[in-house]
Amino acid sequence: MHRASILTVITAAGCLFVSAPPLGAQVNPPAPAATNAPVVPTPAGPPALLPGAPTATPLPTPSPTQPPIVVAPQSAVVAVGFDATLRVGSTLGAVTATVGNPKVVAARVDPSGQSVVLTGLAPGSTVVTIADARGISASVPVRVAYNAGSIAQNASVRITGDPASPDYVREIAIEVARSVARARPDAQIVVSTDQVAYNAQLAQDDVATLDVPVLIQGNDYLPIDGTTHVRVENVAAPKIQPDLLLVSDYPETLTEDGVLFTADLKAEQPSRFLYFHYNPPGEPDRRIVLRAENLSHEPADVQFISGDGGPGPNEMEVGHTSTKRFLVRYVQNEGRIITIPANGSLNLFTQDLPAKSIDTNVLQLRVLNGGTVHLTLFAQNATQSADAPLATMLLLMGTHPHARGVYTIPEFHQSALWNTTDPYLTLTVGKIPLPNLLYGQALAGDYGVLQSFVVKVQNPTGRPQPIAIYESPRGGRATGTYLIDGVLIQSHQTPPFSRYKVRQYVVPARGFVRVTIETIPDSGSTLPLQLIFAPDDGSVPPGAPGSPIY
């Protein structure tokens, strides 16, 4: 029998504690001595569970993540009355579309379930929720607004010109594209003039088509952009001289809306028409409209040449711009032809007139085919439609008298011979007061009157003689617009009694030069003005630093 093992433990307090198995207990024998025999391991079995230990529960298998619904675009903008389409993907089963505010937009699911069509009903914002059979959904913000307007795809215009210059053809195409576009209140029509390409003259009886980019935009509206294809036809029409001059300069300062001028345009009586009006500070923004009413039972074709100036705050600049445009177009016979239906009316010209600005225009009009056409020039509030009927045909009155009437001298011509050894030759512009055929003011300053001079300059000496034409205002500050020998020459405003060269010549020995001058007094300038032929005095040449001529 083996001796029992004794376990001796020394406690932390230093006491010796001896533990022995109880009597009769089985005592493990000592480990056998090590031998060289190999040790074969015994396969391990599953660990034994102690009585009362909890049984391990296996972890659940995770469900696969459901793919989200894909919508493109992720947000939508829809115009009132128009549709927009949302592309839908990664769906399962039936697809539904629910609108947060059905008064703003309507939604319907395409039968294929691959798209949702939105229809704009009223301006506003809402959310459209798209769901499928799994219960997965996607939310799409939607904004609905009105389009800023509409752009015409095609337009046509008939013009005259012998020939029509590229600038005029391009300008008319842009004007027509803008006129056929329709903008909502407070929206703006923008035409990209730099993108309108046309660089050739348009001969009579020829046709050109110009593509005009148009953008309409405004706050709370959806911008619209597109292209209007404008067909421009140059109709052969002879150049003629007018019989009458119509003038509307009263009331010059507007304080109310209404009729400014009326007159009949007869087939046998072409007319020139000048208007000049100012909308002062504190007044509402206005618009000037020239309306033509066909009084006959057959259509009437009206040709008109327009040289508009303004709106702008500087009366001299506005008047100078108007004269320049008219002179250049008048020489080329560049105008438009508009057909007015029988017993109908059309607006020949409209011009914005904001507060603190001036509008002026020089027009030439004639009836090519048809009967008498009645002209009415009126001012209206800029918020009104230009096509709105007139409430009354009574003429507006003012406190400061200005010209309003019909005059019988729309242009005059003068010829002269000048020797370089003679005293100076003086041509005076704007000095003849024209009597009014109607009750009203005479026309001082000859505004609107085309003045044409032909001067033969002779040099009787045996040496070449340098000469010049000088401009000298005599009434007050003035600008000048001249076609001298077919060349456009302009003058910035110059003080009264100053003298500047506008053209220089060298007359050959015992020879001559022939000088042609066409001019119209600039509205806003103070007339008269003198053009003086004299020997060259050596002063600054036209166009040089220090010269107002350009």
Salt bridges, closest charged atoms under 4 A:
ASP132 OD2 - ARG134 NH2 2.72
ASP167 OD1 - ARG170 NH2 2.52
GLU171 OE2 - ARG329 NH2 2.45
GLU175 OE2 - ARG336 NH1 3.11
ASP211 OD1 - HIS229 ND1 2.56
GLU233 OE1 - ARG231 NH1 3.68
ASP249 OD2 - HIS402 ND1 3.57
GLU252 OE1 - HIS402 ND1 3.55
ASP257 OD1 - ARG286 NE 2.53
ASP264 OD1 - HIS374 ND1 2.65
GLU283 OE1 - ARG286 NH2 2.97
ASP301 OD1 - ARG158 NH2 3.40
ASP308 OD2 - ARG325 NH1 3.24
GLU411 OE1 - ARG272 NH2 2.74
GLU411 OE2 - HIS413 NE2 3.50
ASP485 OD2 - ARG503 NH2 3.99
ASP522 OD2 - HIS320 ND1 3.05
ASP536 OD1 - LYS501 NZ 2.55
ASP537 OD2 - ARG499 NH2 3.08
